Amino acid sequence: MHHHSDYLQKHMREVKKLPEEVIGFINQAYEKFQTHDFGVEGKRQVADWSARQVYIALGNMMTAAALLGIDSCPIEGFEMAKTVEVLQEHFGIDPERYQPAVMVAFGYRAGEPPFAKTRRPMDQVVSWF
């Protein structure tokens, strides 16, 4: 997701079908954002920033699923090396270009949980100013 990457250029031209002047504007704005505004420069910083962007989509997917009555569970605790191996072997994902950040499971519960759900009181979680 680095500015001016081949992926972004192809996406803007072939998927979004944007005019060249719009692509130029987006490239400049994106470069300014990454290098000046947010300070995203190195490969690790780009990966970290990209992973945070994934959580925006993840939250929307989980909310939409809940509205449809589908349960979901985000998963960060997975074995990265084995996951990358499976993605590469079975789906042809290039691990030099793409890496997993989070997983999510969707489905329907087999039954009600065996224990009551507990939450902290609202005043321990939220502060109003």
C-alpha positions in Angstrom: 0.0 0.0 0.0 3.0 2.3 -0.5 2.2 5.4 -2.5 2.9 5.0 -6.3 3.0 1.2 -5.9 2.2 -0.9 -9.0 -0.8 -2.4 -7.1 -2.4 1.1 -6.5 -1.7 2.2 -10.0 -3.3 -0.9 -11.5 -6.2 -0.6 -9.1 -6.9 3.0 -10.0 -6.6 2.4 -13.8 -8.1 -1.0 -14.2 -10.6 -1.4 -11.4 -11.7 2.2 -10.6 -11.1 3.3 -14.2 -10.0 6.8 -13.1 -8.8 9.4 -15.5 -5.1 10.1 -15.5 -5.4 13.6 -14.0 -7.4 12.1 -11.1 -4.8 9.4 -10.6 -2.1 12.0 -10.6 -3.9 14.0 -7.9 -4.5 10.9 -5.8 -0.8 9.9 -6.1 0.3 13.3 -4.9 -2.1 13.4 -2.0 -1.3 9.9 -1.0 2.4 10.5 -1.1 2.0 13.7 1.0 -0.1 11.8 3.5 2.3 8.9 3.8 5.6 10.8 3.9 4.6 14.1 5.5 1.3 13.9 7.4 1.5 10.4 8.8 5.2 9.7 8.4 4.8 6.3 6.8 8.1 5.5 5.1 9.7 2.1 5.7 8.2 -1.3 4.8 7.4 -2.1 8.4 5.5 1.2 8.8 3.5 0.6 5.7 2.6 -2.9 6.9 1.6 -1.6 10.3 -0.5 1.2 8.8 -2.1 -1.2 6.3 -3.0 -3.6 9.1 -4.8 -0.8 10.9 -6.8 -0.1 7.8 -7.8 -3.7 7.7 -9.5 -3.2 11.1 -11.9 -0.6 9.6 -13.1 -3.2 7.0 -13.2 -5.9 9.7 -15.4 -3.8 12.0 -17.8 -3.1 9.1 -17.9 -6.8 8.1 -18.6 -7.9 11.7 -21.3 -5.3 12.2 -23.0 -6.2 8.9 -22.9 -9.9 9.9 -24.4 -9.2 13.3 -27.2 -7.3 11.6 -27.9 -10.4 9.5 -27.8 -12.6 12.6 -24.4 -14.1 11.8 -21.9 -14.5 14.6 -18.3 -13.5 14.1 -15.0 -13.7 15.9 -11.8 -11.7 15.1 -8.6 -13.7 15.4 -5.1 -12.3 15.8 -3.6 -15.3 17.6 -2.6 -17.4 14.6 0.7 -18.9 13.5 1.9 -16.4 10.9 4.4 -18.7 9.1 1.9 -21.5 8.7 -0.8 -19.1 7.6 1.4 -17.6 5.0 2.4 -21.1 3.8 -1.3 -22.1 3.3 -2.1 -18.8 1.6 0.8 -19.3 -0.8 0.4 -23.0 -1.5 -3.4 -23.1 -1.8 -4.3 -19.7 -3.0 -1.2 -18.5 -4.8 -0.7 -15.4 -2.5 2.7 -13.9 -2.9 4.0 -13.4 0.7 6.5 -10.7 -0.5 3.6 -8.6 -1.6 0.8 -9.6 0.8 0.7 -10.6 4.4 -2.1 -11.5 6.7 -3.0 -9.0 9.5 -6.1 -10.6 11.1 -8.6 -13.3 10.5 -12.3 -13.5 11.2 -14.6 -16.5 11.5 -18.2 -16.2 10.6 -21.0 -18.7 11.3 -23.9 -19.6 13.5 -23.6 -20.7 17.0 -24.5 -24.3 17.8 -26.2 -23.3 21.0 -26.2 -20.6 23.6 -23.0 -20.0 25.6 -22.8 -22.0 28.8 -22.2 -18.9 30.8 -23.8 -15.4 31.1 -22.1 -12.6 29.2 -20.6 -10.1 31.6 -19.7 -6.4 31.0 -18.1 -3.7 33.1 -20.4 -0.9 34.2 -20.7 1.9 31.6 -19.1 4.4 34.0 -16.0 2.3 34.2 -15.6 2.2 30.4 -16.8 5.6 29.3 -15.9 9.1 30.5 -18.1 12.1 29.5 -16.6 15.5 29.3 
